[in-house]
Amino acid sequence: MVKQLVFLLEEPSMAEVLKVLLPKVLPDDVGFKLIIHDGKQDLEKSIPTRLRQWKTPNTYFVIVRDQNSDDCVKLKQRLKHLCQQAGKPDTLVRIVCHELEAWFLGDLAAVEKAFKINGLAKQQPNKKFRNPDRLANASQELGKLIKNYEKRQGARAIAPCLDLSNNRSSSFQVFIKGVQDLAQQRFIVSINARESSFYNDKDCL
């Protein structure tokens, strides 16, 4: 049984979200630790050393990074290669398409509740919010809905309101499912097990 999941994160606003969501997602006997980095370059630079030097048994790693303008499939391949080089091929890599704010736009009811803005949830069927992962400027779109939106404070406000089972962001859904599966150890990955769904590069999330 997995005892601890260690999440390597790009920036603080994701940590604000995960410290609220993970207790709802993980079994009681699985703990978690959030390690925040100073941007994507700092995150990628730290992966080989941190994974290689971590000695605590029964620990699995989860790397979470925004896609931004990168090619999603190539980005995921690069991060997984870093994990393999560090001797941790069972690390779960999840790409947020294109950025964290897409998760919030996928649940406008949560945004409405967090900021007490009537009518936002009714906009969910609109074209841009039906599939928010397609938005390359999700943070700007969220800023149009919320005056003076600030990333970390906004994440802290929205996170408790997010519905785990009703979000239009596919990357949100894939992230939640991947963490649940890893915590329950429903799959085993090795360097040679390329057929595993964990290594399916068609799923760039």
FIDREN-678753 format. One record per atom (N, C-alpha, C, CB): residue number from 0; residue in three letters; atom name; x, y, z. Coordinates in steps of 0.1 Angstrom, whole numbers, plus 2048, in hexadecimal, padded with zeros to 3 digits. Last residue first. Glycine has a CB too. Layout:
FIDREN-678753
   n res atom  c1  c2  c3
 NUM ala   CA   X   Y   Z
...
//
This chain:
FIDREN-678753
   n res atom  c1  c2  c3
 204 leu    N 7EB 890 72D
 204 leu   CA 7E7 896 739
 204 leu    C 7EE 88F 745
 204 leu   CB 7D8 896 73C
 203 cys    N 7EE 884 715
 203 cys   CA 7F8 88D 719
 203 cys    C 7F6 894 726
 203 cys   CB 7F9 898 70E
 202 asp    N 7E9 866 70A
 202 asp   CA 7E4 86E 715
 202 asp    C 7EE 877 71A
 202 asp   CB 7DF 864 721
 201 lys    N 7FB 85C 6F9
 201 lys   CA 7F0 862 6F3
 201 lys    C 7E8 86A 6FE
 201 lys   CB 7E7 857 6ED
 200 asp    N 80E 850 709
 200 asp   CA 811 85E 706
 200 asp    C 805 864 6FE
 200 asp   CB 81D 85F 6FE
 199 asn    N 80B 83C 723
 199 asn   CA 804 83E 716
 199 asn    C 805 84D 712
 199 asn   CB 7F5 83A 717
 198 tyr    N 814 834 73A
 198 tyr   CA 81E 838 730
 198 tyr    C 818 83A 723
 198 tyr   CB 829 82D 72F
 197 phe    N 7FF 82C 749
 197 phe   CA 807 837 74E
 197 phe    C 810 83C 744
 197 phe   CB 80E 832 75B
 196 ser    N 7F6 815 73C
 196 ser   CA 7EF 822 739
 196 ser    C 7F7 82E 73F
 196 ser   CB 7E1 821 73F
 195 ser    N 812 801 730
 195 ser   CA 809 806 73B
 195 ser    C 803 813 737
 195 ser   CB 812 808 748
 194 glu    N 824 7FA 71E
 194 glu   CA 816 7F9 71A
 194 glu    C 80C 7FE 725
 194 glu   CB 813 7EB 717
 193 arg    N 83D 7FC 728
 193 arg   CA 838 807 720
 193 arg    C 829 807 71D
 193 arg   CB 840 808 714
 192 ala    N 84D 7F1 73E
 192 ala   CA 83E 7EF 73D
 192 ala    C 838 7FA 735
 192 ala   CB 837 7EE 74A
 191 asn    N 867 7F5 743
 191 asn   CA 864 7ED 738
 191 asn    C 855 7EC 735
 191 asn   CB 86A 7E0 739
 190 ile    N 866 804 75B
 190 ile   CA 86C 80A 74F
 190 ile    C 868 802 742
 190 ile   CB 87B 80B 750
 189 ser    N 846 7FE 769
 189 ser   CA 854 7FC 769
 189 ser    C 859 802 75C
 189 ser   CB 858 7ED 76A
 188 val    N 82A 802 77E
 188 val   CA 831 807 772
 188 val    C 840 803 774
 188 val   CB 82F 816 771
 187 ile    N 80A 7F6 786
 187 ile   CA 819 7F6 78A
 187 ile    C 820 7F9 77D
 187 ile   CB 81D 7E7 78F
 186 phe    N 7EB 802 793
 186 phe   CA 7F4 7FF 788
 186 phe    C 802 7FE 78D
 186 phe   CB 7F3 808 77C
 185 arg    N 7DE 807 7AA
 185 arg   CA 7D7 7FF 7A0
 185 arg    C 7DF 7FC 794
 185 arg   CB 7CA 807 79C
 184 gln    N 7E4 814 7C3
 184 gln   CA 7ED 80B 7BC
 184 gln    C 7E6 802 7B3
 184 gln   CB 7F5 803 7C7
 183 gln    N 7D6 828 7CF
 183 gln   CA 7D1 81A 7D1
 183 gln    C 7D9 810 7CA
 183 gln   CB 7C2 81A 7CC
 182 ala    N 7E5 83D 7C6
 182 ala   CA 7E3 83B 7D5
 182 ala    C 7DE 82D 7D8
 182 ala   CB 7D9 845 7DA
 181 leu    N 7E1 83B 7AA
 181 leu   CA 7EF 839 7B0
 181 leu    C 7EE 836 7BF
 181 leu   CB 7F7 846 7AE
 180 asp    N 7C6 840 7A8
 180 asp   CA 7CB 833 7A4
 180 asp    C 7D9 831 7AA
 180 asp   CB 7CD 833 795
 179 gln    N 7C5 85B 7B1
 179 gln   CA 7BD 850 7B8
 179 gln    C 7C3 842 7B5
 179 gln   CB 7AE 851 7B4
 178 val    N 7D5 867 79E
 178 val   CA 7D9 867 7AC
 178 val    C 7D2 85C 7B4
 178 val   CB 7D6 875 7B3
 177 gly    N 7C6 863 787
 177 gly   CA 7D3 85E 788
 177 gly    C 7D8 85D 796
 177 gly   CB 7DD 867 780
 176 lys    N 7AE 871 78C
 176 lys   CA 7AE 862 78A
 176 lys    C 7BC 85C 78C
 176 lys   CB 7A8 85F 77C
 175 ile    N 7B7 88B 78E
 175 ile   CA 7B1 885 799
 175 ile    C 7B1 876 798
 175 ile   CB 7A2 88A 79B
 174 phe    N 7C2 88E 774
 174 phe   CA 7CA 890 77F
 174 phe    C 7C4 889 78B
 174 phe   CB 7CC 89F 783
 173 val    N 7AB 88B 764
 173 val   CA 7B6 882 762
 173 val    C 7BF 883 76E
 173 val   CB 7BE 884 755
 172 gln    N 79C 8A2 76C
 172 gln   CA 797 894 76E
 172 gln    C 7A2 88A 76D
 172 gln   CB 78C 892 763
 171 phe    N 7AE 8B7 764
 171 phe   CA 7AA 8B5 772
 171 phe    C 7A5 8A7 775
 171 phe   CB 79F 8BF 776
 170 ser    N 7AE 8B3 749
 170 ser   CA 7BB 8B1 750
 170 ser    C 7B8 8B0 75F
 170 ser   CB 7C5 8BC 74D
 169 ser    N 794 8B9 741
 169 ser   CA 799 8AB 740
 169 ser    C 7A5 8A9 749
 169 ser   CB 79B 8A7 732
 168 ser    N 77E 8CE 751
 168 ser   CA 78C 8CC 74D
 168 ser    C 790 8BE 74D
 168 ser   CB 795 8D4 757
 167 arg    N 765 8CE 75B
 167 arg   CA 766 8CD 74D
 167 arg    C 774 8CC 748
 167 arg   CB 75F 8D9 746
 166 asn    N 75B 8BB 777
 166 asn   CA 764 8C6 772
 166 asn    C 766 8C3 763
 166 asn   CB 771 8C5 77A
 165 asn    N 750 8AA 78E
 165 asn   CA 749 8B2 784
 165 asn    C 751 8BE 77F
 165 asn   CB 73B 8B7 789
 164 ser    N 75C 89E 7A3
 164 ser   CA 755 895 799
 164 ser    C 74E 89D 78D
 164 ser   CB 74B 88C 79F
 163 leu    N 766 8B1 7B4
 163 leu   CA 76F 8A7 7AE
 163 leu    C 769 89F 7A3
 163 leu   CB 773 89D 7B9
 162 asp    N 760 8D2 7B4
 162 asp   CA 758 8C5 7B3
 162 asp    C 761 8BB 7AD
 162 asp   CB 74A 8C7 7AC
 161 leu    N 76D 8EC 7C8
 161 leu   CA 76E 8E3 7BC
 161 leu    C 767 8D6 7BE
 161 leu   CB 77D 8E1 7B8
 160 cys    N 76F 8FA 7DF
 160 cys   CA 762 8FA 7D8
 160 cys    C 762 8F1 7CC
 160 cys   CB 75E 908 7D4
 159 pro    N 788 8FC 7E8
 159 pro   CA 77E 8F5 7F0
 159 pro    C 771 8F3 7E9
 159 pro   CB 77C 8FC 7FD
 158 ala    N 795 90B 7D2
 158 ala   CA 797 8FD 7D4
 158 ala    C 78D 8F6 7DD
 158 ala   CB 7A5 8FC 7DB
 157 ile    N 78F 927 7D2
 157 ile   CA 788 91E 7C9
 157 ile    C 789 90F 7CD
 157 ile   CB 78C 920 7BB
 156 ala    N 7A1 933 7E4
 156 ala   CA 793 935 7E6
 156 ala    C 78B 92A 7DE
 156 ala   CB 78F 943 7E1
 155 arg    N 7BA 92B 7DB
 155 arg   CA 7B7 928 7E9
 155 arg    C 7A7 929 7EB
 155 arg   CB 7BE 931 7F3
 154 ala    N 7BA 936 7C2
 154 ala   CA 7BB 928 7C3
 154 ala    C 7B6 923 7D1
 154 ala   CB 7C9 922 7C1
 153 gly    N 7BB 951 7C9
 153 gly   CA 7B0 94C 7C2
 153 gly    C 7AF 93D 7C3
 153 gly   CB 7B1 950 7B4
 152 gln    N 7D4 953 7D5
 152 gln   CA 7C8 956 7DE
 152 gln    C 7BB 950 7D7
 152 gln   CB 7C6 965 7E0
 151 arg    N 7E3 94D 7BE
 151 arg   CA 7E4 945 7CB
 151 arg    C 7D8 947 7D3
 151 arg   CB 7F1 948 7D3
 150 lys    N 7DB 960 7AA
 150 lys   CA 7DB 952 7A8
 150 lys    C 7DB 94A 7B5
 150 lys   CB 7E8 94F 7A0
 149 glu    N 7C1 978 7AB
 149 glu   CA 7CF 975 7AF
 149 glu    C 7D0 966 7B0
 149 glu   CB 7D3 97C 7BC
 148 tyr    N 7AC 98F 79A
 148 tyr   CA 7AF 981 79E
 148 tyr    C 7BE 97F 7A0
 148 tyr   CB 7AA 977 793
 147 asn    N 79E 9A7 796
 147 asn   CA 7AA 9A7 79E
 147 asn    C 7AE 998 7A3
 147 asn   CB 7A9 9B0 7AA
 146 lys    N 77F 998 790
 146 lys   CA 787 9A4 790
 146 lys    C 793 9A2 79A
 146 lys   CB 77E 9B0 794
 145 ile    N 778 97C 77E
 145 ile   CA 77B 980 78C
 145 ile    C 784 98C 78C
 145 ile   CB 781 975 794
 144 leu    N 776 979 762
 144 leu   CA 76A 976 76B
 144 leu    C 76C 97B 779
 144 leu   CB 768 967 76B
 143 lys    N 78F 980 759
 143 lys   CA 783 987 753
 143 lys    C 777 985 75C
 143 lys   CB 780 983 745
 142 gly    N 79F 96D 765
 142 gly   CA 7A0 97B 769
 142 gly    C 794 984 764
 142 gly   CB 7AD 981 765
 141 leu    N 799 957 756
 141 leu   CA 794 957 764
 141 leu    C 794 966 769
 141 leu   CB 79C 94E 76D
 140 glu    N 7A6 95E 73F
 140 glu   CA 798 95C 73F
 140 glu    C 792 95D 74D
 140 glu   CB 794 94F 738
 139 gln    N 7C0 95E 749
 139 gln   CA 7BA 96A 744
 139 gln    C 7AB 969 744
 139 gln   CB 7C0 96E 736
 138 ser    N 7C3 942 74F
 138 ser   CA 7C4 94C 75A
 138 ser    C 7BE 95A 755
 138 ser   CB 7D3 94E 75E
 137 ala    N 7C0 937 735
 137 ala   CA 7B6 935 73F
 137 ala    C 7B7 93F 74B
 137 ala   CB 7B7 927 745
 136 asn    N 7CB 938 71B
 136 asn   CA 7CB 943 723
 136 asn    C 7C1 942 72F
 136 asn   CB 7C9 950 71B
 135 ala    N 7C6 922 70B
 135 ala   CA 7D4 925 70E
 135 ala    C 7D6 930 718
 135 ala   CB 7DB 928 701
 134 leu    N 7AD 90B 70F
 134 leu   CA 7B0 91A 710
 134 leu    C 7BF 91B 714
 134 leu   CB 7A7 920 71B
 133 arg    N 7A7 8F1 710
 133 arg   CA 7AB 8F6 703
 133 arg    C 7B0 905 704
 133 arg   CB 7A0 8F5 6F9
 132 asp    N 79D 8EC 729
 132 asp   CA 7AB 8E8 726
 132 asp    C 7B0 8ED 718
 132 asp   CB 7AD 8D9 726
 131 pro    N 782 8F2 729
 131 pro   CA 78C 8FC 72C
 131 pro    C 79A 8F9 72A
 131 pro   CB 78A 900 73B
 130 asn    N 769 8EC 719
 130 asn   CA 776 8E4 719
 130 asn    C 781 8EE 71C
 130 asn   CB 778 8DD 70B
 129 arg    N 755 8FE 71F
 129 arg   CA 752 8EF 71E
 129 arg    C 75E 8E7 71E
 129 arg   CB 74A 8ED 711
 128 phe    N 75D 917 71E
 128 phe   CA 75E 911 72B
 128 phe    C 75A 902 72B
 128 phe   CB 755 918 735
 127 lys    N 75A 920 704
 127 lys   CA 767 921 70A
 127 lys    C 769 91A 717
 127 lys   CB 76B 930 70C
 126 lys    N 73E 91C 700
 126 lys   CA 748 915 6F8
 126 lys    C 756 915 6FF
 126 lys   CB 749 91B 6EB
 125 asn    N 729 918 71D
 125 asn   CA 72F 920 713
 125 asn    C 73B 919 70D
 125 asn   CB 733 92E 718
 124 pro    N 721 909 733
 124 pro   CA 71F 903 726
 124 pro    C 725 90C 71B
 124 pro   CB 710 902 724
 123 gln    N 728 91B 749
 123 gln   CA 730 90F 746
 123 gln    C 72E 909 738
 123 gln   CB 72D 905 751
 122 gln    N 719 930 750
 122 gln   CA 722 932 744
 122 gln    C 729 926 741
 122 gln   CB 72B 93D 747
 121 lys    N 70D 92B 768
 121 lys   CA 705 92A 75C
 121 lys    C 70D 92B 74F
 121 lys   CB 6FA 934 75C
 120 ala    N 720 931 77A
 120 ala   CA 71E 923 777
 120 ala    C 716 921 76A
 120 ala   CB 717 91C 783
 119 leu    N 71D 94D 77D
 119 leu   CA 729 947 776
 119 leu    C 726 939 772
 119 leu   CB 735 948 77F
 118 gly    N 708 957 78C
 118 gly   CA 706 955 77D
 118 gly    C 712 94E 776
 118 gly   CB 703 961 777
 117 asn    N 717 96B 7A4
 117 asn   CA 70B 964 79F
 117 asn    C 70C 963 790
 117 asn   CB 6FF 96C 7A3
 116 ile    N 732 967 7B6
 116 ile   CA 72F 96E 7AA
 116 ile    C 723 966 7A3
 116 ile   CB 73B 96E 7A0
 115 lys    N 741 95E 7CC
 115 lys   CA 734 963 7CE
 115 lys    C 730 96C 7C2
 115 lys   CB 733 96B 7DB
 114 phe    N 759 951 7CB
 114 phe   CA 759 95F 7CA
 114 phe    C 74C 966 7CA
 114 phe   CB 761 963 7BD
 113 ala    N 752 936 7CF
 113 ala   CA 75D 93B 7D6
 113 ala    C 75D 94B 7D6
 113 ala   CB 76A 937 7CF
 112 lys    N 73C 932 7BE
 112 lys   CA 73A 931 7CC
 112 lys    C 745 937 7D4
 112 lys   CB 739 922 7D0
 111 glu    N 747 936 7A5
 111 glu   CA 73C 93E 7A9
 111 glu    C 73A 93E 7B8
 111 glu   CB 72F 93A 7A2
 110 val    N 75A 922 7A5
 110 val   CA 75F 930 7A4
 110 val    C 754 939 7A9
 110 val   CB 763 934 795
 109 ala    N 749 90C 7A5
 109 ala   CA 752 90E 7B0
 109 ala    C 757 91C 7B0
 109 ala   CB 75E 904 7AE
 108 ala    N 73C 90F 78C
 108 ala   CA 734 910 799
 108 ala    C 73D 912 7A5
 108 ala   CB 72C 902 79A
 107 leu    N 750 90B 77A
 107 leu   CA 74D 919 77D
 107 leu    C 743 91A 789
 107 leu   CB 746 91F 771
 106 asp    N 766 8F8 774
 106 asp   CA 75C 8F7 77F
 106 asp    C 758 905 783
 106 asp   CB 761 8EE 78B
 105 gly    N 779 8FE 762
 105 gly   CA 771 8F1 760
 105 gly    C 766 8EF 76A
 105 gly   CB 77A 8E6 760
 104 leu    N 786 913 76C
 104 leu   CA 77C 916 762
 104 leu    C 774 909 75E
 104 leu   CB 783 91B 755
 103 phe    N 797 904 77C
 103 phe   CA 78D 90D 783
 103 phe    C 782 910 779
 103 phe   CB 793 91A 788
 102 trp    N 7A7 8F8 76A
 102 trp   CA 7A0 8EF 773
 102 trp    C 795 8F7 77A
 102 trp   CB 7A9 8EA 77E
 101 ala    N 7B3 90E 75E
 101 ala   CA 7AA 906 756
 101 ala    C 7A2 8FD 75F
 101 ala   CB 7B1 8FE 74C
 100 glu    N 7C6 916 771
 100 glu   CA 7B9 91E 770
 100 glu    C 7AF 917 767
 100 glu   CB 7BB 92C 76C
  99 leu    N 7DD 907 76C
  99 leu   CA 7D4 904 777
  99 leu    C 7C6 90A 776
  99 leu   CB 7DA 908 784
  98 glu    N 7E0 903 748
  98 glu   CA 7E4 908 755
  98 glu    C 7D9 906 760
  98 glu   CB 7E8 917 754
  97 his    N 7D5 8F6 734
  97 his   CA 7E2 8FA 732
  97 his    C 7E8 900 73F
  97 his   CB 7E3 905 727
  96 cys    N 7DC 8D8 743
  96 cys   CA 7DA 8DE 736
  96 cys    C 7D0 8EA 738
  96 cys   CB 7D4 8D4 72C
  95 val    N 7F5 8CA 756
  95 val   CA 7E8 8D2 757
  95 val    C 7E7 8DA 74B
  95 val   CB 7E9 8DC 764
  94 ile    N 800 8A9 757
  94 ile   CA 802 8B6 750
  94 ile    C 7F4 8BE 751
  94 ile   CB 806 8B5 741
  93 arg    N 810 893 76C
  93 arg   CA 803 898 768
  93 arg    C 805 8A7 763
  93 arg   CB 7F9 898 773
  92 val    N 820 875 773
  92 val   CA 821 882 76D
  92 val    C 814 887 768
  92 val   CB 82C 882 761
  91 leu    N 82A 860 78C
  91 leu   CA 81E 865 785
  91 leu    C 821 873 780
  91 leu   CB 811 864 78D
  90 thr    N 845 849 78C
  90 thr   CA 840 857 78F
  90 thr    C 834 85A 786
  90 thr   CB 84B 861 78E
  89 asp    N 850 832 786
  89 asp   CA 843 831 78A
  89 asp    C 83D 83F 78F
  89 asp   CB 841 827 796
  88 pro    N 86B 836 781
  88 pro   CA 862 835 776
  88 pro    C 853 835 779
  88 pro   CB 866 82A 76D
  87 lys    N 883 841 790
  87 lys   CA 875 841 795
  87 lys    C 86B 841 789
  87 lys   CB 872 84E 79E
  86 gly    N 89D 846 789
  86 gly   CA 899 839 78E
  86 gly    C 88C 838 794
  86 gly   CB 8A3 835 799
  85 ala    N 8A2 85C 77B
  85 ala   CA 8A4 85D 78A
  85 ala    C 8A1 850 791
  85 ala   CB 89C 868 790
  84 gln    N 89B 856 762
  84 gln   CA 8A9 858 764
  84 gln    C 8AC 858 773
  84 gln   CB 8AE 865 75E
  83 gln    N 87F 857 765
  83 gln   CA 886 84A 763
  83 gln    C 895 84B 766
  83 gln   CB 884 846 754
  82 cys    N 87C 872 769
  82 cys   CA 878 869 774
  82 cys    C 87F 85B 772
  82 cys   CB 869 867 774
  81 leu    N 883 87C 750
  81 leu   CA 88B 880 75C
  81 leu    C 888 876 767
  81 leu   CB 886 88E 760
  80 his    N 86F 870 741
  80 his   CA 87D 86C 73E
  80 his    C 886 870 74A
  80 his   CB 882 872 731
  79 lys    N 859 87E 749
  79 lys   CA 85A 870 74C
  79 lys    C 868 86B 74B
  79 lys   CB 850 868 744
  78 leu    N 85F 897 73E
  78 leu   CA 85E 895 74C
  78 leu    C 85F 887 751
  78 leu   CB 851 89B 752
  77 arg    N 85E 891 722
  77 arg   CA 86A 896 728
  77 arg    C 86A 894 738
  77 arg   CB 86C 8A5 725
  76 gln    N 843 888 71F
  76 gln   CA 84E 87F 71C
  76 gln    C 85B 884 723
  76 gln   CB 851 87E 70D
  75 lys    N 836 8A0 725
  75 lys   CA 834 895 72E
  75 lys    C 840 88B 72C
  75 lys   CB 827 88F 72B
  74 leu    N 83F 8B0 70F
  74 leu   CA 842 8B4 71D
  74 leu    C 841 8A8 726
  74 leu   CB 839 8BF 721
  73 lys    N 835 8A2 6F9
  73 lys   CA 843 8A3 6FB
  73 lys    C 847 8A7 709
  73 lys   CB 849 8AD 6F1
  72 val    N 819 8A6 6FF
  72 val   CA 81F 899 6FE
  72 val    C 82E 899 700
  72 val   CB 81B 892 6F1
  71 cys    N 817 8C3 6FE
  71 cys   CA 813 8BB 70A
  71 cys    C 819 8AD 70A
  71 cys   CB 804 8B9 70A
  70 asp    N 82C 8DC 6F7
  70 asp   CA 826 8D0 6F1
  70 asp    C 823 8C6 6FC
  70 asp   CB 82E 8CA 6E5
  69 asp    N 827 8FA 70A
  69 asp   CA 82F 8EE 706
  69 asp    C 826 8E4 6FF
  69 asp   CB 835 8E7 712
  68 ser    N 81B 910 715
  68 ser   CA 81C 90F 707
  68 ser    C 823 903 701
  68 ser   CB 822 91C 702
  67 asn    N 80C 900 731
  67 asn   CA 810 90D 72B
  67 asn    C 810 90B 71C
  67 asn   CB 81D 912 730
  66 gln    N 80A 8E9 741
  66 gln   CA 80E 8E8 733
  66 gln    C 814 8F5 72E
  66 gln   CB 803 8E2 72A
  65 asp    N 816 8E7 763
  65 asp   CA 80D 8ED 758
  65 asp    C 813 8EB 74B
  65 asp   CB 80C 8FC 75B
  64 arg    N 81B 8C9 775
  64 arg   CA 821 8D4 76E
  64 arg    C 816 8DA 764
  64 arg   CB 82E 8D1 767
  63 val    N 822 8B2 78D
  63 val   CA 817 8BA 788
  63 val    C 81D 8C7 782
  63 val   CB 80C 8BD 792
  62 ile    N 82C 892 796
  62 ile   CA 830 89F 791
  62 ile    C 825 8A6 78A
  62 ile   CB 83C 89D 787
  61 val    N 82D 87E 7B1
  61 val   CA 824 883 7A7
  61 val    C 829 891 7A3
  61 val   CB 815 884 7AD
  60 phe    N 83B 860 7BF
  60 phe   CA 83C 86E 7BB
  60 phe    C 832 871 7B0
  60 phe   CB 84A 871 7B6
  59 tyr    N 839 84C 7DC
  59 tyr   CA 837 84D 7CE
  59 tyr    C 837 85C 7CB
  59 tyr   CB 82B 846 7C9
  58 thr    N 847 839 7F6
  58 thr   CA 844 846 7F1
  58 thr    C 843 846 7E2
  58 thr   CB 84F 850 7F5
  57 asn    N 851 823 805
  57 asn   CA 842 824 802
  57 asn    C 83E 832 7FE
  57 asn   CB 83A 820 80F
  56 pro    N 86D 833 816
  56 pro   CA 866 828 810
  56 pro    C 857 82B 80E
  56 pro   CB 867 81B 818
  55 thr    N 881 84E 80F
  55 thr   CA 876 84A 817
  55 thr    C 86E 83F 810
  55 thr   CB 86C 856 81B
  54 lys    N 894 859 7FF
  54 lys   CA 897 84C 804
  54 lys    C 88B 846 80D
  54 lys   CB 8A3 84C 80D
  53 trp    N 89D 86D 7E4
  53 trp   CA 892 86A 7EE
  53 trp    C 893 85B 7F2
  53 trp   CB 884 86D 7E7
  52 gln    N 8B0 870 7D0
  52 gln   CA 8B4 871 7DE
  52 gln    C 8AA 86E 7E8
  52 gln   CB 8BA 87F 7E1
  51 arg    N 8A1 86F 7B8
  51 arg   CA 8AC 866 7BB
  51 arg    C 8B0 865 7C9
  51 arg   CB 8B8 869 7B2
  50 leu    N 88F 884 7BA
  50 leu   CA 88A 876 7B9
  50 leu    C 895 86C 7BD
  50 leu   CB 885 873 7AB
  49 arg    N 8A1 89A 7BB
  49 arg   CA 897 897 7C6
  49 arg    C 892 889 7C6
  49 arg   CB 88C 8A1 7C5
  48 thr    N 8B0 898 7A3
  48 thr   CA 8B6 898 7B0
  48 thr    C 8AD 894 7BB
  48 thr   CB 8BD 8A5 7B3
  47 pro    N 89B 89A 78E
  47 pro   CA 8A5 88E 790
  47 pro    C 8AB 88D 79D
  47 pro   CB 8B0 890 785
  46 ile    N 88C 8B2 796
  46 ile   CA 886 8A5 795
  46 ile    C 891 89A 796
  46 ile   CB 87F 8A3 788
  45 ser    N 896 8CC 795
  45 ser   CA 896 8C5 7A1
  45 ser    C 893 8B6 7A0
  45 ser   CB 88D 8CC 7AB
  44 lys    N 891 8D5 77B
  44 lys   CA 89F 8D4 780
  44 lys    C 8A0 8CB 78C
  44 lys   CB 8A5 8E2 782
  43 glu    N 876 8D7 77B
  43 glu   CA 87C 8CD 773
  43 glu    C 88B 8CB 777
  43 glu   CB 87C 8D1 764
  42 leu    N 872 8ED 78E
  42 leu   CA 86C 8E0 78F
  42 leu    C 874 8D5 788
  42 leu   CB 85D 8E0 78B
  41 asp    N 87F 902 782
  41 asp   CA 884 8FD 78F
  41 asp    C 87F 8EF 791
  41 asp   CB 880 907 79A
  40 gln    N 86F 904 76B
  40 gln   CA 87D 901 769
  40 gln    C 883 8FC 776
  40 gln   CB 885 90D 765
  39 lys    N 856 90C 776
  39 lys   CA 858 8FF 76F
  39 lys    C 866 8FB 76D
  39 lys   CB 851 900 761
  38 gly    N 857 91B 797
  38 gly   CA 855 91A 789
  38 gly    C 859 90D 783
  38 gly   CB 85D 925 782
  37 asp    N 864 912 7B0
  37 asp   CA 864 920 7AC
  37 asp    C 863 920 79C
  37 asp   CB 870 928 7B0
  36 his    N 850 8F9 7C0
  36 his   CA 85C 8FE 7BA
  36 his    C 859 90C 7B4
  36 his   CB 860 8F4 7AE
  35 ile    N 845 8E6 7DD
  35 ile   CA 843 8F1 7D3
  35 ile    C 850 8F6 7CD
  35 ile   CB 83B 8FD 7DA
  34 ile    N 839 8C8 7E5
  34 ile   CA 845 8CF 7E4
  34 ile    C 844 8DA 7D9
  34 ile   CB 851 8C5 7E1
  33 leu    N 824 8B8 7FC
  33 leu   CA 824 8C2 7F0
  33 leu    C 831 8C9 7F0
  33 leu   CB 818 8CB 7F1
  32 lys    N 81B 898 804
  32 lys   CA 824 8A3 807
  32 lys    C 825 8AB 7FA
  32 lys   CB 832 89E 80B
  31 phe    N 803 881 814
  31 phe   CA 809 889 809
  31 phe    C 812 894 80D
  31 phe   CB 7FE 88E 7FF
  30 gly    N 7F9 860 81D
  30 gly   CA 7FC 86E 820
  30 gly    C 801 874 813
  30 gly   CB 806 86F 82B
  29 val    N 7E0 848 820
  29 val   CA 7EA 84D 816
  29 val    C 7EC 85C 819
  29 val   CB 7E6 84B 808
  28 asp    N 7CB 840 82F
  28 asp   CA 7D9 83B 833
  28 asp    C 7E4 83F 829
  28 asp   CB 7D8 82C 834
  27 asp    N 7B4 84A 824
  27 asp   CA 7B9 84F 831
  27 asp    C 7C7 84B 834
  27 asp   CB 7B0 84B 83C
  26 pro    N 7B8 850 801
  26 pro   CA 7B4 848 80C
  26 pro    C 7BA 84E 819
  26 pro   CB 7B8 839 80A
  25 leu    N 7B3 870 7F0
  25 leu   CA 7BC 865 7F5
  25 leu    C 7B6 85D 800
  25 leu   CB 7C9 86B 7F9
  24 val    N 7A0 884 7EB
  24 val   CA 7A3 87A 7E1
  24 val    C 7AA 86E 7E7
  24 val   CB 7AB 881 7D6
  23 lys    N 79F 896 800
  23 lys   CA 792 891 7FB
  23 lys    C 794 885 7F1
  23 lys   CB 78A 89C 7F4
  22 pro    N 7B9 89E 803
  22 pro   CA 7B2 896 80E
  22 pro    C 7A5 890 80A
  22 pro   CB 7B1 8A0 81A
  21 leu    N 7BD 8AB 7EA
  21 leu   CA 7C2 89E 7EC
  21 leu    C 7BC 897 7F8
  21 leu   CB 7D1 8A0 7EF
  20 leu    N 7B0 8C5 7EA
  20 leu   CA 7AB 8BA 7E2
  20 leu    C 7B0 8AC 7E7
  20 leu   CB 7AD 8BC 7D4
  19 val    N 7C0 8D6 7FA
  19 val   CA 7B2 8D5 7FD
  19 val    C 7AC 8C8 7F6
  19 val   CB 7AA 8E1 7F7
  18 lys    N 7D9 8D4 7F0
  18 lys   CA 7D8 8D2 7FE
  18 lys    C 7C9 8D1 803
  18 lys   CB 7DF 8DD 806
  17 leu    N 7D5 8DB 7D5
  17 leu   CA 7D7 8CD 7D9
  17 leu    C 7D5 8CB 7E8
  17 leu   CB 7E4 8C8 7D4
  16 val    N 7D2 8F7 7D5
  16 val   CA 7C7 8EF 7D1
  16 val    C 7C9 8E1 7D6
  16 val   CB 7C7 8EE 7C1
  15 glu    N 7EA 900 7DF
  15 glu   CA 7DE 905 7E6
  15 glu    C 7D2 8FC 7E2
  15 glu   CB 7DB 913 7E2
  14 ala    N 7FB 8F5 7CC
  14 ala   CA 7FC 8F0 7D9
  14 ala    C 7EF 8F4 7E1
  14 ala   CB 808 8F5 7E1
  13 met    N 7F6 906 7B6
  13 met   CA 7F2 8F8 7B5
  13 met    C 7F2 8F2 7C3
  13 met   CB 7FB 8F0 7AC
  12 ser    N 801 91E 7C0
  12 ser   CA 7F3 91D 7BE
  12 ser    C 7EE 90F 7BD
  12 ser   CB 7EE 925 7B2
  11 pro    N 81E 91B 7C0
  11 pro   CA 816 91A 7CD
  11 pro    C 807 918 7CB
  11 pro   CB 818 926 7D5
  10 glu    N 82B 904 7A6
  10 glu   CA 82A 911 7AD
  10 glu    C 81F 910 7B8
  10 glu   CB 826 91C 7A3
   9 glu    N 831 8EA 79E
   9 glu   CA 837 8F5 797
   9 glu    C 837 902 79F
   9 glu   CB 831 8F7 78A
   8 leu    N 837 8CE 7B4
   8 leu   CA 82F 8D8 7AE
   8 leu    C 836 8E4 7A8
   8 leu   CB 824 8DD 7B8
   7 leu    N 837 8AD 7BC
   7 leu   CA 840 8B8 7B8
   7 leu    C 838 8C2 7AF
   7 leu   CB 84C 8B2 7B0
   6 phe    N 82A 89B 7D5
   6 phe   CA 826 8A3 7CA
   6 phe    C 831 8AE 7C7
   6 phe   CB 818 8A9 7CB
   5 val    N 82B 87B 7E2
   5 val   CA 832 888 7E2
   5 val    C 82F 88F 7D5
   5 val   CB 841 886 7E4
   4 leu    N 818 866 7F5
   4 leu   CA 81A 86C 7E8
   4 leu    C 820 879 7E9
   4 leu   CB 80C 86D 7E0
   3 gln    N 81B 84A 80B
   3 gln   CA 81D 858 808
   3 gln    C 81F 85C 7FA
   3 gln   CB 829 85E 810
   2 lys    N 815 82F 80A
   2 lys   CA 814 836 817
   2 lys    C 814 846 815
   2 lys   CB 81E 832 820
   1 val    N 805 816 7F8
   1 val   CA 80D 823 7F7
   1 val    C 80A 82A 804
   1 val   CB 808 82B 7EB
   0 met    N 808 7F4 800
   0 met   CA 800 800 800
   0 met    C 809 80C 800
   0 met   CB 7F6 800 80C
//
